[in-house]
Amino acid sequence: MDPTPYVPPEPVALTAEQLVEQIRVSVQAHVDATARERLYDNGNSLASYVASTNPQWAAEAQAFVAWRDAVWMQVYDLWASPPEPWPTPVGVIADLPAINWPA
């Protein structure tokens, strides 16, 4: 038996393109999960109610669309000037603005 202890390999560094894709997928999942908080199927479904004749649904959609825009503007700003080291997807999501649902 070899007495040499196992040493795991060094983690493989991801490319900038891979990091962008990880963040994109994670943020989109966060956006969709936020829509599901109000029992919509996903973000696209919720956003489609922006001109609804039901005032509550229209208000939720308007608040969601404004929030979604702020989220993606922040993410695109990050991509335009990424810090070193790149943040993790979890870190990016933690720094996103919170949604303010209407009453």
ROFI-666977 format. One record per residue: x, y negated, z of N, C-alpha, C in turn; residue number from 1. Coordinates in steps of 0.02 Angstrom, whole numbers, plus 50000, padded with zeros to 5 digits. Each point is the difference from the previous one (the first is absolute). Layout:
# residues N
REC / X / Y / Z / X / Y / Z / X / Y / Z / NUM
...
END
This chain:
# residues 103
REC / 50042 / 50059 / 50000 / 49958 / 49941 / 50000 / 50044 / 49938 / 50000 / 1
REC / 49983 / 49953 / 49957 / 50039 / 49938 / 49994 / 49982 / 49953 / 50058 / 2
REC / 50049 / 49978 / 50040 / 49986 / 49957 / 50057 / 49989 / 49926 / 49980 / 3
REC / 50006 / 49984 / 49936 / 49991 / 49931 / 49978 / 49927 / 49979 / 50007 / 4
REC / 49986 / 49945 / 50035 / 49930 / 49979 / 50009 / 49973 / 49972 / 49934 / 5
REC / 49935 / 50006 / 49993 / 49966 / 49974 / 49941 / 50000 / 49924 / 50002 / 6
REC / 50018 / 49970 / 49946 / 49998 / 49928 / 49993 / 49954 / 49985 / 49941 / 7
REC / 49943 / 49965 / 50015 / 49953 / 49986 / 49945 / 50032 / 49952 / 49950 / 8
REC / 49978 / 50004 / 49938 / 50028 / 49954 / 49949 / 49977 / 49928 / 50014 / 9
REC / 50040 / 49955 / 49975 / 49982 / 49929 / 50006 / 49936 / 49987 / 49959 / 10
REC / 49956 / 49957 / 50025 / 49940 / 49985 / 49961 / 50018 / 49967 / 49934 / 11
REC / 49962 / 50015 / 49950 / 50012 / 49972 / 49934 / 49969 / 49930 / 49998 / 12
REC / 50040 / 49952 / 49979 / 49975 / 49931 / 49994 / 49952 / 49995 / 49942 / 13
REC / 49944 / 49967 / 50012 / 49951 / 49991 / 49947 / 50019 / 49940 / 49957 / 14
REC / 49981 / 50002 / 49938 / 50011 / 49943 / 49956 / 49950 / 49946 / 50016 / 15
REC / 50013 / 49940 / 49977 / 49953 / 49944 / 50010 / 49932 / 50018 / 49970 / 16
REC / 50000 / 50032 / 49943 / 49937 / 50019 / 49967 / 49961 / 50050 / 50043 / 17
REC / 50035 / 50047 / 50031 / 49967 / 50049 / 50044 / 49972 / 49966 / 50062 / 18
REC / 50037 / 49953 / 50028 / 49976 / 49964 / 50059 / 49938 / 49958 / 49983 / 19
REC / 50001 / 49967 / 49943 / 49942 / 49960 / 49978 / 49940 / 50046 / 49993 / 20
REC / 50009 / 50058 / 49970 / 49944 / 50046 / 49991 / 49974 / 50026 / 50066 / 21
REC / 50044 / 50016 / 50047 / 49978 / 50022 / 50066 / 49959 / 49946 / 50035 / 22
REC / 50022 / 49938 / 49996 / 49964 / 49945 / 50030 / 49934 / 49989 / 49965 / 23
REC / 49999 / 50001 / 49934 / 49939 / 49990 / 49962 / 49946 / 50051 / 50020 / 24
REC / 50019 / 50063 / 50001 / 49953 / 50053 / 50017 / 49975 / 49992 / 50071 / 25
REC / 50045 / 49984 / 50046 / 49981 / 49992 / 50070 / 49954 / 49940 / 50011 / 26
REC / 50015 / 49945 / 49968 / 49958 / 49941 / 50007 / 49931 / 50012 / 49969 / 27
REC / 49998 / 50032 / 49942 / 49935 / 50015 / 49970 / 49959 / 50046 / 50045 / 28
REC / 50032 / 50048 / 50031 / 49965 / 50045 / 50046 / 49973 / 49960 / 50060 / 29
REC / 50038 / 49952 / 50023 / 49978 / 49957 / 50056 / 49940 / 49957 / 49979 / 30
REC / 50003 / 49973 / 49940 / 49944 / 49959 / 49974 / 49937 / 50043 / 49996 / 31
REC / 50006 / 50059 / 49972 / 49942 / 50045 / 49994 / 49974 / 50022 / 50068 / 32
REC / 50045 / 50014 / 50047 / 49979 / 50019 / 50068 / 49963 / 49944 / 50034 / 33
REC / 50021 / 49939 / 49988 / 49966 / 49942 / 50029 / 49929 / 49994 / 49974 / 34
REC / 49990 / 50013 / 49936 / 49933 / 50000 / 49971 / 49957 / 50055 / 50031 / 35
REC / 50030 / 50058 / 50011 / 49963 / 50056 / 50030 / 49978 / 49986 / 50071 / 36
REC / 50034 / 49951 / 50034 / 49978 / 49981 / 50067 / 49927 / 49976 / 50000 / 37
REC / 49979 / 49973 / 49943 / 49931 / 49976 / 49993 / 49958 / 50047 / 49958 / 38
REC / 50023 / 50062 / 49993 / 49964 / 50055 / 49967 / 49994 / 49992 / 49924 / 39
REC / 50045 / 49961 / 49970 / 50004 / 49998 / 49927 / 50047 / 50056 / 49978 / 40
REC / 49994 / 50022 / 49938 / 50042 / 50055 / 49976 / 50074 / 49981 / 49998 / 41
REC / 50014 / 49938 / 49978 / 50069 / 49977 / 49993 / 49998 / 49924 / 49988 / 42
REC / 50058 / 49971 / 49991 / 50004 / 49928 / 49989 / 49963 / 49976 / 49938 / 43
REC / 50006 / 50038 / 49946 / 49965 / 49979 / 49939 / 49925 / 50000 / 50010 / 44
REC / 49975 / 50051 / 50035 / 49929 / 50004 / 50014 / 49977 / 49939 / 50040 / 45
REC / 50036 / 49985 / 50054 / 49982 / 49942 / 50041 / 50003 / 49936 / 49961 / 46
REC / 50052 / 49990 / 49962 / 50008 / 49938 / 49961 / 49943 / 49991 / 49950 / 47
REC / 49971 / 50055 / 49977 / 49947 / 49994 / 49951 / 49936 / 49969 / 50029 / 48
REC / 49996 / 49994 / 50066 / 49941 / 49971 / 50032 / 50005 / 49924 / 50008 / 49
REC / 50051 / 49969 / 49972 / 50012 / 49929 / 50010 / 49941 / 49957 / 49978 / 50
REC / 49962 / 50021 / 49951 / 49942 / 49962 / 49977 / 49935 / 50035 / 50018 / 51
REC / 50002 / 50041 / 50052 / 49941 / 50038 / 50021 / 49944 / 49952 / 50022 / 52
REC / 49938 / 50022 / 49990 / 49943 / 49961 / 50025 / 49989 / 50013 / 50074 / 53
REC / 50034 / 50049 / 50029 / 49997 / 50012 / 50072 / 50053 / 49956 / 50033 / 54
REC / 49979 / 49951 / 50040 / 50048 / 49952 / 50028 / 50057 / 50032 / 50041 / 55
REC / 49985 / 50052 / 50038 / 50052 / 50032 / 50040 / 50053 / 50033 / 49956 / 56
REC / 49977 / 50036 / 49949 / 50047 / 50033 / 49955 / 50042 / 49949 / 49961 / 57
REC / 49968 / 49946 / 49978 / 50036 / 49949 / 49963 / 50053 / 49967 / 50045 / 58
REC / 49982 / 49987 / 50063 / 50047 / 49969 / 50047 / 50059 / 50046 / 50014 / 59
REC / 49985 / 50065 / 50010 / 50055 / 50048 / 50011 / 50046 / 50004 / 49940 / 60
REC / 49970 / 50000 / 49941 / 50041 / 50004 / 49939 / 50042 / 49938 / 49991 / 61
REC / 49972 / 49941 / 50013 / 50038 / 49938 / 49993 / 50058 / 49998 / 50049 / 62
REC / 49987 / 50020 / 50062 / 50054 / 50001 / 50050 / 50054 / 50051 / 49980 / 63
REC / 49978 / 50057 / 49975 / 50047 / 50052 / 49979 / 50043 / 49977 / 49942 / 64
REC / 49969 / 49971 / 49949 / 50038 / 49978 / 49941 / 50051 / 49947 / 50019 / 65
REC / 49981 / 49953 / 50042 / 50048 / 49948 / 50022 / 50058 / 50033 / 50039 / 66
REC / 49983 / 50047 / 50044 / 50052 / 50035 / 50038 / 50045 / 50042 / 49954 / 67
REC / 49969 / 50037 / 49954 / 50038 / 50042 / 49953 / 50049 / 49957 / 49960 / 68
REC / 49978 / 49942 / 49977 / 50044 / 49956 / 49963 / 50059 / 49978 / 50043 / 69
REC / 49987 / 49982 / 50063 / 50054 / 49979 / 50045 / 50049 / 50057 / 50012 / 70
REC / 49974 / 50061 / 50007 / 50043 / 50059 / 50010 / 50046 / 50009 / 49941 / 71
REC / 49972 / 50001 / 49940 / 50042 / 50014 / 49941 / 50047 / 49942 / 49984 / 72
REC / 49979 / 49938 / 50015 / 50046 / 49943 / 49990 / 50060 / 50008 / 50046 / 73
REC / 49990 / 50022 / 50062 / 50055 / 50011 / 50046 / 50046 / 50055 / 49975 / 74
REC / 49970 / 50054 / 49974 / 50040 / 50056 / 49975 / 50040 / 49979 / 49938 / 75
REC / 49969 / 49963 / 49955 / 50036 / 49977 / 49940 / 50056 / 49952 / 50019 / 76
REC / 49989 / 49958 / 50050 / 50054 / 49956 / 50024 / 50058 / 50042 / 50027 / 77
REC / 49985 / 50053 / 50035 / 50052 / 50046 / 50026 / 50039 / 50029 / 49942 / 78
REC / 49964 / 50024 / 49950 / 50034 / 50030 / 49942 / 50043 / 49950 / 49962 / 79
REC / 49978 / 49937 / 49999 / 50038 / 49949 / 49964 / 50067 / 49984 / 50035 / 80
REC / 50000 / 50003 / 50066 / 50061 / 49986 / 50039 / 50006 / 50052 / 50056 / 81
REC / 50017 / 50062 / 49982 / 50002 / 50052 / 50052 / 50056 / 49989 / 50049 / 82
REC / 49985 / 50010 / 50065 / 50053 / 49994 / 50050 / 50046 / 50061 / 49996 / 83
REC / 50057 / 49994 / 50031 / 50046 / 50056 / 50004 / 50009 / 50017 / 50073 / 84
REC / 49984 / 50057 / 50023 / 49973 / 50056 / 49962 / 49926 / 49991 / 49986 / 85
REC / 49977 / 50039 / 49951 / 49929 / 49999 / 49984 / 49960 / 50023 / 50060 / 86
REC / 49941 / 49971 / 50010 / 49957 / 50025 / 50054 / 49968 / 50066 / 49979 / 87
REC / 49980 / 50038 / 50049 / 49963 / 50062 / 49985 / 49928 / 49982 / 49982 / 88
REC / 49965 / 50045 / 49967 / 49929 / 49986 / 49987 / 49961 / 49986 / 50065 / 89
REC / 50015 / 50036 / 50053 / 49966 / 49989 / 50065 / 50015 / 49929 / 50024 / 90
REC / 50062 / 49978 / 49993 / 50019 / 49932 / 50020 / 49964 / 49947 / 49958 / 91
REC / 49994 / 50012 / 49936 / 49965 / 49953 / 49956 / 49928 / 49993 / 50023 / 92
REC / 49967 / 50056 / 50011 / 49930 / 49999 / 50019 / 49991 / 49966 / 50068 / 93
REC / 50045 / 50012 / 50045 / 49996 / 49969 / 50067 / 50003 / 49924 / 49996 / 94
REC / 50035 / 49974 / 49949 / 50008 / 49927 / 49993 / 49944 / 49967 / 49958 / 95
REC / 49954 / 50040 / 49974 / 49947 / 49971 / 49958 / 49949 / 49964 / 50043 / 96
REC / 49966 / 49951 / 49970 / 49948 / 49965 / 50038 / 49942 / 50047 / 50017 / 97
REC / 49966 / 49984 / 50054 / 49941 / 50038 / 50020 / 49939 / 49971 / 49963 / 98
REC / 49952 / 50042 / 49987 / 49939 / 49977 / 49968 / 49954 / 49970 / 50054 / 99
REC / 49965 / 49948 / 49980 / 49950 / 49970 / 50043 / 49931 / 50013 / 49970 / 100
REC / 49968 / 50052 / 50026 / 49934 / 50018 / 49974 / 49948 / 49948 / 50022 / 101
REC / 49950 / 49988 / 49959 / 49947 / 49954 / 50022 / 49957 / 50033 / 50054 / 102
REC / 49968 / 49959 / 50040 / 49957 / 50027 / 50054 / 49939 / 50034 / 49973 / 103
END
